[in-house]
Amino acid sequence: MRENTLRNAPLDGLSITLTWSIPENPPSQGPEDFFSNYQLRFKDSQPDGSIICIVKNDGWSTGDYPYSYQLQNEREGISFDLDVDRFRIDMTKPDNYSNWDSFAPVIESGIDILLQALNKTVGATCFDSVSIRYDDWFPTEITGRDSSHFIRDVLGFSIALPDRIDEGFPSKGDESVQAYVNRHLAGCGLDATIKVADMTRIAGRPADPSRAGVALMMQISNRSSIDTDLRSVMDSLSEEHDIAHRMFFTLIEPIRDTFGVGEDQ
């Protein structure tokens, strides 16, 4: 497949998240069997990987199990976060990412291990949600000094206070803006969440110069029941990627030559 790519993409992070519900009568002795089964398969497939046990104290998971696990492959720049009802893959080295076709086999191997462990120990027959998230970063070298202008006039987000607020409470000129949109996409049944934020000022204070600029988050989610088989999951992720890819290139149309447009083979 040929698709537009960027030689100097502003990618700051990429993650995949799968969630599922735990059956009332799972075919195993509980989370311990699930975690140990996944870890054994992970070690077999990625002998250079590392495993970290994380003690939870924030109630992040809906389950009662007090631990989660982070499995890392430093060479690939990939982190796998495993909980009793959630699996997340994070790209820890965005520079390693060149295109979806080369990245998909890496996440496919991690998901394949998850499915084997799920089917053997948990018995979940479908995923509640499958989502892909891209985080992009536009530094001030691209946005210019006025990041709010970049968000409004370059990316095209409409962000404004009502006139009666502007007139009654004028700005000193140091405001920052954010936009958050959640949309159910017609025709495909997927949800798109887009957030853009001016990060030149944090809580009213100038940001760290190395991280000043504009942050863009784009997440595409499939919240229908997705069978717990590899092809169904990868097909869903591929569709989600394609939508995120088209949305992103549409957003950056006015400045995409800045990043050096290439083409995948």
SESEDO-107785 format. One record per residue (C-alpha): residue number from 1; residue in one letter; z, x, y. Coordinates in nm, 3 decimals. Layout:
% SESEDO-107785
<node n="NUM" res="A" pz="Z" px="X" py="Y"/>
...
This chain:
% SESEDO-107785
<node n="1" res="M" pz="0.000" px="0.000" py="0.000"/>
<node n="2" res="R" pz="-0.089" px="0.128" py="0.348"/>
<node n="3" res="E" pz="0.144" px="0.047" py="0.634"/>
<node n="4" res="N" pz="0.218" px="0.180" py="0.978"/>
<node n="5" res="T" pz="0.493" px="0.440" py="0.992"/>
<node n="6" res="L" pz="0.652" px="0.649" py="1.266"/>
<node n="7" res="R" pz="0.658" px="1.027" py="1.248"/>
<node n="8" res="N" pz="0.970" px="1.032" py="1.468"/>
<node n="9" res="A" pz="1.133" px="0.702" py="1.381"/>
<node n="10" res="P" pz="1.455" px="0.606" py="1.564"/>
<node n="11" res="L" pz="1.621" px="0.518" py="1.232"/>
<node n="12" res="D" pz="1.999" px="0.556" py="1.247"/>
<node n="13" res="G" pz="2.097" px="0.386" py="0.921"/>
<node n="14" res="L" pz="1.971" px="0.176" py="0.632"/>
<node n="15" res="S" pz="2.174" px="-0.032" py="0.390"/>
<node n="16" res="I" pz="2.123" px="-0.275" py="0.102"/>
<node n="17" res="T" pz="2.392" px="-0.531" py="0.012"/>
<node n="18" res="L" pz="2.420" px="-0.755" py="-0.294"/>
<node n="19" res="T" pz="2.698" px="-1.012" py="-0.342"/>
<node n="20" res="W" pz="2.790" px="-1.232" py="-0.638"/>
<node n="21" res="S" pz="3.056" px="-1.476" py="-0.751"/>
<node n="22" res="I" pz="3.288" px="-1.390" py="-1.037"/>
<node n="23" res="P" pz="3.267" px="-1.641" py="-1.327"/>
<node n="24" res="E" pz="3.587" px="-1.820" py="-1.424"/>
<node n="25" res="N" pz="3.575" px="-1.669" py="-1.773"/>
<node n="26" res="P" pz="3.409" px="-1.327" py="-1.753"/>
<node n="27" res="P" pz="3.329" px="-1.160" py="-2.089"/>
<node n="28" res="S" pz="3.555" px="-0.859" py="-2.026"/>
<node n="29" res="Q" pz="3.912" px="-0.759" py="-1.944"/>
<node n="30" res="G" pz="3.859" px="-0.769" py="-1.568"/>
<node n="31" res="P" pz="3.748" px="-0.538" py="-1.287"/>
<node n="32" res="E" pz="3.862" px="-0.225" py="-1.470"/>
<node n="33" res="D" pz="3.597" px="-0.274" py="-1.738"/>
<node n="34" res="F" pz="3.331" px="-0.338" py="-1.475"/>
<node n="35" res="F" pz="3.418" px="-0.033" py="-1.266"/>
<node n="36" res="S" pz="3.450" px="0.204" py="-1.561"/>
<node n="37" res="N" pz="3.124" px="0.078" py="-1.711"/>
<node n="38" res="Y" pz="2.938" px="0.140" py="-1.386"/>
<node n="39" res="Q" pz="3.097" px="0.483" py="-1.336"/>
<node n="40" res="L" pz="2.996" px="0.599" py="-1.685"/>
<node n="41" res="R" pz="2.638" px="0.488" py="-1.629"/>
<node n="42" res="F" pz="2.636" px="0.647" py="-1.282"/>
<node n="43" res="K" pz="2.753" px="0.983" py="-1.420"/>
<node n="44" res="D" pz="2.487" px="0.974" py="-1.690"/>
<node n="45" res="S" pz="2.207" px="0.901" py="-1.445"/>
<node n="46" res="Q" pz="2.332" px="1.116" py="-1.155"/>
<node n="47" res="P" pz="2.537" px="1.406" py="-1.294"/>
<node n="48" res="D" pz="2.558" px="1.569" py="-0.949"/>
<node n="49" res="G" pz="2.711" px="1.257" py="-0.793"/>
<node n="50" res="S" pz="3.074" px="1.219" py="-0.687"/>
<node n="51" res="I" pz="3.308" px="0.921" py="-0.724"/>
<node n="52" res="I" pz="3.585" px="0.831" py="-0.478"/>
<node n="53" res="C" pz="3.847" px="0.561" py="-0.536"/>
<node n="54" res="I" pz="3.931" px="0.372" py="-0.216"/>
<node n="55" res="V" pz="4.257" px="0.182" py="-0.174"/>
<node n="56" res="K" pz="4.185" px="-0.135" py="0.023"/>
<node n="57" res="N" pz="4.429" px="-0.273" py="0.275"/>
<node n="58" res="D" pz="4.203" px="-0.489" py="0.491"/>
<node n="59" res="G" pz="4.132" px="-0.780" py="0.258"/>
<node n="60" res="W" pz="3.760" px="-0.699" py="0.275"/>
<node n="61" res="S" pz="3.685" px="-0.828" py="-0.074"/>
<node n="62" res="T" pz="3.734" px="-1.188" py="-0.177"/>
<node n="63" res="G" pz="3.886" px="-1.063" py="-0.501"/>
<node n="64" res="D" pz="4.246" px="-0.958" py="-0.559"/>
<node n="65" res="Y" pz="4.164" px="-0.614" py="-0.694"/>
<node n="66" res="P" pz="4.316" px="-0.350" py="-0.461"/>
<node n="67" res="Y" pz="4.054" px="-0.079" py="-0.513"/>
<node n="68" res="S" pz="3.687" px="-0.020" py="-0.455"/>
<node n="69" res="Y" pz="3.473" px="0.282" py="-0.538"/>
<node n="70" res="Q" pz="3.229" px="0.494" py="-0.343"/>
<node n="71" res="L" pz="2.975" px="0.683" py="-0.548"/>
<node n="72" res="Q" pz="2.775" px="0.946" py="-0.363"/>
<node n="73" res="N" pz="2.464" px="1.147" py="-0.428"/>
<node n="74" res="E" pz="2.467" px="1.411" py="-0.155"/>
<node n="75" res="R" pz="2.131" px="1.555" py="-0.254"/>
<node n="76" res="E" pz="1.955" px="1.221" py="-0.208"/>
<node n="77" res="G" pz="2.175" px="1.127" py="0.090"/>
<node n="78" res="I" pz="2.280" px="0.799" py="-0.073"/>
<node n="79" res="S" pz="2.618" px="0.627" py="-0.098"/>
<node n="80" res="F" pz="2.693" px="0.341" py="-0.340"/>
<node n="81" res="D" pz="2.994" px="0.125" py="-0.251"/>
<node n="82" res="L" pz="3.113" px="-0.089" py="-0.541"/>
<node n="83" res="D" pz="3.360" px="-0.377" py="-0.520"/>
<node n="84" res="V" pz="3.446" px="-0.659" py="-0.757"/>
<node n="85" res="D" pz="3.199" px="-0.895" py="-0.590"/>
<node n="86" res="R" pz="2.984" px="-0.673" py="-0.370"/>
<node n="87" res="F" pz="2.755" px="-0.373" py="-0.400"/>
<node n="88" res="R" pz="2.625" px="-0.179" py="-0.102"/>
<node n="89" res="I" pz="2.383" px="0.110" py="-0.082"/>
<node n="90" res="D" pz="2.388" px="0.320" py="0.235"/>
<node n="91" res="M" pz="2.148" px="0.592" py="0.338"/>
<node n="92" res="T" pz="2.379" px="0.865" py="0.467"/>
<node n="93" res="K" pz="2.094" px="1.096" py="0.573"/>
<node n="94" res="P" pz="1.838" px="0.888" py="0.766"/>
<node n="95" res="D" pz="1.614" px="1.193" py="0.807"/>
<node n="96" res="N" pz="1.549" px="1.173" py="0.431"/>
<node n="97" res="Y" pz="1.377" px="0.837" py="0.475"/>
<node n="98" res="S" pz="0.999" px="0.852" py="0.508"/>
<node n="99" res="N" pz="0.882" px="0.509" py="0.389"/>
<node n="100" res="W" pz="0.987" px="0.217" py="0.173"/>
<node n="101" res="D" pz="0.769" px="0.309" py="-0.125"/>
<node n="102" res="S" pz="0.943" px="0.645" py="-0.163"/>
<node n="103" res="F" pz="1.291" px="0.503" py="-0.101"/>
<node n="104" res="A" pz="1.267" px="0.199" py="-0.331"/>
<node n="105" res="P" pz="1.289" px="0.398" py="-0.660"/>
<node n="106" res="V" pz="1.615" px="0.558" py="-0.542"/>
<node n="107" res="I" pz="1.788" px="0.226" py="-0.478"/>
<node n="108" res="E" pz="1.624" px="0.071" py="-0.784"/>
<node n="109" res="S" pz="1.804" px="0.317" py="-1.010"/>
<node n="110" res="G" pz="2.141" px="0.230" py="-0.854"/>
<node n="111" res="I" pz="2.077" px="-0.144" py="-0.882"/>
<node n="112" res="D" pz="1.962" px="-0.106" py="-1.242"/>
<node n="113" res="I" pz="2.296" px="0.054" py="-1.331"/>
<node n="114" res="L" pz="2.478" px="-0.226" py="-1.148"/>
<node n="115" res="L" pz="2.289" px="-0.494" py="-1.342"/>
<node n="116" res="Q" pz="2.369" px="-0.332" py="-1.675"/>
<node n="117" res="A" pz="2.740" px="-0.320" py="-1.586"/>
<node n="118" res="L" pz="2.739" px="-0.674" py="-1.446"/>
<node n="119" res="N" pz="2.566" px="-0.826" py="-1.745"/>
<node n="120" res="K" pz="2.796" px="-0.649" py="-1.991"/>
<node n="121" res="T" pz="3.135" px="-0.698" py="-1.822"/>
<node n="122" res="V" pz="3.118" px="-0.969" py="-1.553"/>
<node n="123" res="G" pz="2.859" px="-1.213" py="-1.680"/>
<node n="124" res="A" pz="2.728" px="-1.309" py="-1.335"/>
<node n="125" res="T" pz="2.387" px="-1.473" py="-1.375"/>
<node n="126" res="C" pz="2.274" px="-1.468" py="-1.012"/>
<node n="127" res="F" pz="2.339" px="-1.301" py="-0.679"/>
<node n="128" res="D" pz="2.465" px="-1.510" py="-0.388"/>
<node n="129" res="S" pz="2.284" px="-1.291" py="-0.138"/>
<node n="130" res="V" pz="2.056" px="-0.989" py="-0.123"/>
<node n="131" res="S" pz="2.003" px="-0.827" py="0.215"/>
<node n="132" res="I" pz="1.850" px="-0.523" py="0.383"/>
<node n="133" res="R" pz="1.970" px="-0.386" py="0.715"/>
<node n="134" res="Y" pz="1.809" px="-0.134" py="0.948"/>
<node n="135" res="D" pz="1.999" px="0.033" py="1.233"/>
<node n="136" res="D" pz="1.792" px="0.205" py="1.500"/>
<node n="137" res="W" pz="1.894" px="0.415" py="1.796"/>
<node n="138" res="F" pz="1.702" px="0.462" py="2.120"/>
<node n="139" res="P" pz="1.853" px="0.751" py="2.320"/>
<node n="140" res="T" pz="1.839" px="0.770" py="2.698"/>
<node n="141" res="E" pz="1.538" px="1.004" py="2.673"/>
<node n="142" res="I" pz="1.347" px="0.694" py="2.561"/>
<node n="143" res="T" pz="1.531" px="0.414" py="2.739"/>
<node n="144" res="G" pz="1.561" px="0.585" py="3.075"/>
<node n="145" res="R" pz="1.871" px="0.557" py="3.290"/>
<node n="146" res="D" pz="1.869" px="0.176" py="3.291"/>
<node n="147" res="S" pz="1.924" px="0.065" py="2.932"/>
<node n="148" res="S" pz="1.953" px="-0.299" py="3.036"/>
<node n="149" res="H" pz="1.601" px="-0.276" py="3.180"/>
<node n="150" res="F" pz="1.482" px="-0.127" py="2.849"/>
<node n="151" res="I" pz="1.632" px="-0.417" py="2.652"/>
<node n="152" res="R" pz="1.486" px="-0.682" py="2.881"/>
<node n="153" res="D" pz="1.150" px="-0.544" py="2.989"/>
<node n="154" res="V" pz="1.049" px="-0.314" py="2.702"/>
<node n="155" res="L" pz="1.196" px="-0.474" py="2.391"/>
<node n="156" res="G" pz="1.161" px="-0.816" py="2.553"/>
<node n="157" res="F" pz="1.505" px="-0.972" py="2.501"/>
<node n="158" res="S" pz="1.593" px="-1.242" py="2.754"/>
<node n="159" res="I" pz="1.949" px="-1.176" py="2.867"/>
<node n="160" res="A" pz="2.079" px="-1.320" py="3.192"/>
<node n="161" res="L" pz="2.384" px="-1.491" py="3.334"/>
<node n="162" res="P" pz="2.340" px="-1.829" py="3.501"/>
<node n="163" res="D" pz="2.239" px="-1.800" py="3.868"/>
<node n="164" res="R" pz="2.565" px="-1.960" py="3.980"/>
<node n="165" res="I" pz="2.757" px="-1.676" py="3.812"/>
<node n="166" res="D" pz="2.531" px="-1.407" py="3.957"/>
<node n="167" res="E" pz="2.568" px="-1.555" py="4.305"/>
<node n="168" res="G" pz="2.942" px="-1.614" py="4.287"/>
<node n="169" res="F" pz="3.034" px="-1.295" py="4.104"/>
<node n="170" res="P" pz="2.785" px="-1.022" py="4.196"/>
<node n="171" res="S" pz="2.758" px="-0.708" py="3.982"/>
<node n="172" res="K" pz="2.846" px="-0.358" py="4.096"/>
<node n="173" res="G" pz="2.541" px="-0.241" py="3.903"/>
<node n="174" res="D" pz="2.729" px="-0.094" py="3.607"/>
<node n="175" res="E" pz="2.702" px="-0.383" py="3.363"/>
<node n="176" res="S" pz="2.586" px="-0.348" py="3.002"/>
<node n="177" res="V" pz="2.420" px="-0.617" py="2.794"/>
<node n="178" res="Q" pz="2.406" px="-0.730" py="2.432"/>
<node n="179" res="A" pz="2.204" px="-0.992" py="2.248"/>
<node n="180" res="Y" pz="2.265" px="-1.145" py="1.905"/>
<node n="181" res="V" pz="2.023" px="-1.381" py="1.733"/>
<node n="182" res="N" pz="2.050" px="-1.537" py="1.386"/>
<node n="183" res="R" pz="1.738" px="-1.723" py="1.275"/>
<node n="184" res="H" pz="1.638" px="-1.900" py="0.954"/>
<node n="185" res="L" pz="1.275" px="-1.807" py="0.900"/>
<node n="186" res="A" pz="1.033" px="-2.088" py="0.824"/>
<node n="187" res="G" pz="0.809" px="-2.048" py="0.522"/>
<node n="188" res="C" pz="1.011" px="-1.787" py="0.334"/>
<node n="189" res="G" pz="1.368" px="-1.919" py="0.330"/>
<node n="190" res="L" pz="1.515" px="-1.591" py="0.456"/>
<node n="191" res="D" pz="1.761" px="-1.533" py="0.740"/>
<node n="192" res="A" pz="1.699" px="-1.278" py="1.014"/>
<node n="193" res="T" pz="1.983" px="-1.136" py="1.221"/>
<node n="194" res="I" pz="1.896" px="-0.917" py="1.518"/>
<node n="195" res="K" pz="2.144" px="-0.751" py="1.751"/>
<node n="196" res="V" pz="2.064" px="-0.524" py="2.043"/>
<node n="197" res="A" pz="2.326" px="-0.356" py="2.260"/>
<node n="198" res="D" pz="2.336" px="-0.128" py="2.562"/>
<node n="199" res="M" pz="2.567" px="0.153" py="2.453"/>
<node n="200" res="T" pz="2.566" px="0.355" py="2.776"/>
<node n="201" res="R" pz="2.902" px="0.200" py="2.858"/>
<node n="202" res="I" pz="3.173" px="0.116" py="2.605"/>
<node n="203" res="A" pz="3.452" px="-0.118" py="2.719"/>
<node n="204" res="G" pz="3.348" px="-0.052" py="3.079"/>
<node n="205" res="R" pz="3.357" px="0.326" py="3.044"/>
<node n="206" res="P" pz="3.065" px="0.569" py="3.021"/>
<node n="207" res="A" pz="2.978" px="0.643" py="2.659"/>
<node n="208" res="D" pz="2.965" px="0.983" py="2.494"/>
<node n="209" res="P" pz="2.639" px="1.128" py="2.634"/>
<node n="210" res="S" pz="2.526" px="1.218" py="2.283"/>
<node n="211" res="R" pz="2.544" px="0.850" py="2.183"/>
<node n="212" res="A" pz="2.434" px="0.684" py="2.506"/>
<node n="213" res="G" pz="2.134" px="0.456" py="2.473"/>
<node n="214" res="V" pz="2.040" px="0.132" py="2.301"/>
<node n="215" res="A" pz="2.140" px="0.027" py="1.948"/>
<node n="216" res="L" pz="1.923" px="-0.216" py="1.752"/>
<node n="217" res="M" pz="2.036" px="-0.380" py="1.427"/>
<node n="218" res="M" pz="1.802" px="-0.588" py="1.217"/>
<node n="219" res="Q" pz="1.912" px="-0.756" py="0.893"/>
<node n="220" res="I" pz="1.703" px="-0.977" py="0.666"/>
<node n="221" res="S" pz="1.896" px="-1.176" py="0.404"/>
<node n="222" res="N" pz="1.805" px="-1.387" py="0.104"/>
<node n="223" res="R" pz="2.088" px="-1.635" py="0.048"/>
<node n="224" res="S" pz="1.926" px="-1.831" py="-0.231"/>
<node n="225" res="S" pz="2.030" px="-1.767" py="-0.591"/>
<node n="226" res="I" pz="1.855" px="-1.451" py="-0.711"/>
<node n="227" res="D" pz="1.857" px="-1.385" py="-1.084"/>
<node n="228" res="T" pz="2.047" px="-1.077" py="-1.196"/>
<node n="229" res="D" pz="1.739" px="-0.899" py="-1.322"/>
<node n="230" res="L" pz="1.587" px="-0.592" py="-1.164"/>
<node n="231" res="R" pz="1.245" px="-0.733" py="-1.083"/>
<node n="232" res="S" pz="1.385" px="-1.037" py="-0.901"/>
<node n="233" res="V" pz="1.612" px="-0.822" py="-0.686"/>
<node n="234" res="M" pz="1.346" px="-0.564" py="-0.601"/>
<node n="235" res="D" pz="1.091" px="-0.835" py="-0.522"/>
<node n="236" res="S" pz="1.339" px="-0.993" py="-0.280"/>
<node n="237" res="L" pz="1.416" px="-0.659" py="-0.115"/>
<node n="238" res="S" pz="1.046" px="-0.579" py="-0.084"/>
<node n="239" res="E" pz="0.984" px="-0.910" py="0.093"/>
<node n="240" res="E" pz="1.283" px="-0.854" py="0.321"/>
<node n="241" res="H" pz="1.162" px="-0.503" py="0.405"/>
<node n="242" res="D" pz="0.813" px="-0.629" py="0.488"/>
<node n="243" res="I" pz="0.955" px="-0.884" py="0.734"/>
<node n="244" res="A" pz="1.190" px="-0.631" py="0.896"/>
<node n="245" res="H" pz="0.903" px="-0.382" py="0.920"/>
<node n="246" res="R" pz="0.672" px="-0.628" py="1.095"/>
<node n="247" res="M" pz="0.948" px="-0.747" py="1.329"/>
<node n="248" res="F" pz="1.038" px="-0.391" py="1.428"/>
<node n="249" res="F" pz="0.680" px="-0.290" py="1.504"/>
<node n="250" res="T" pz="0.636" px="-0.607" py="1.706"/>
<node n="251" res="L" pz="0.947" px="-0.525" py="1.911"/>
<node n="252" res="I" pz="0.847" px="-0.165" py="1.988"/>
<node n="253" res="E" pz="0.480" px="-0.243" py="2.056"/>
<node n="254" res="P" pz="0.499" px="-0.128" py="2.422"/>
<node n="255" res="I" pz="0.640" px="0.215" py="2.329"/>
<node n="256" res="R" pz="0.545" px="0.279" py="1.967"/>
<node n="257" res="D" pz="0.312" px="0.567" py="2.058"/>
<node n="258" res="T" pz="0.627" px="0.745" py="2.179"/>
<node n="259" res="F" pz="0.734" px="0.787" py="1.817"/>
<node n="260" res="G" pz="0.402" px="0.911" py="1.679"/>
<node n="261" res="V" pz="0.235" px="0.641" py="1.473"/>
<node n="262" res="G" pz="0.113" px="0.745" py="1.128"/>
<node n="263" res="E" pz="-0.007" px="0.564" py="0.820"/>
<node n="264" res="D" pz="0.124" px="0.565" py="0.464"/>
<node n="265" res="Q" pz="-0.113" px="0.614" py="0.177"/>
